[in-house]
Amino acid sequence: MAKINGAHSIIYSKDPAADRAFFRDVLQFPFVDVRDGWLIFGLPASELAVHPGENEQHEFYLMCDDVNGFVADMKQRNVECSELHQQPWGTLVQITLPGGGKLGVYEPRHARPPASA
């Protein structure tokens, strides 16, 4: 059987150029330009959970090891941040992307699996 070697996530945006610039310049994710400013970003190690719900609904979150420090950094960069929300699984903040979309970032309290090779 062929082994899965990665995952590709998509964020839909009303202003993709601004959101691409945000991931490139503010979050400083590594990227490749596959054509004419169409950027694909490298992501940190990730994990996947399967929750009950409608099959058409999917969610994407970033994780960090210090959500308070992350919020302070985002505020210095004039990125709109929600209040911190304590959840059983971690401390969550929503940031607003330049295109208007919301992106959850959290500091997990749950165990983390090793990265798939």
Steps between C-alpha positions, in 0.01 A plus 500: 500500500626849415576707810341841555783755504317824584174688533375807312267740680308780329379828648243675282526877500327808360849656472746217432793729415473674838464171687798349314705805598388451862620138511824600322584824683328484840506129583818456289408155369740362239345491153541425133353715225345248262397769251438874492481556875302183573677399822495161668617507860692244700327426829639384832438144614127437502243258632153389398198430720165360386196646677132415457318744269387569147743370240508832314647687800875509559708724726862613500692628805861595560664402829765679703687442823423847650165646395546809718832576332343434160217747573748764619701456178187520282380815677841662438443420131148652514330163451150488652474232770196375689498458876669181619256213552582222743393163361550155653752427220693832510498878494353635176519835323347597166704731278351694211677458169533799265233346274254502793508130583555369852775254587521315831836471675533310824741381765409133546451330835454162333771246423668544161571204271836461329515627142430243231814412308 
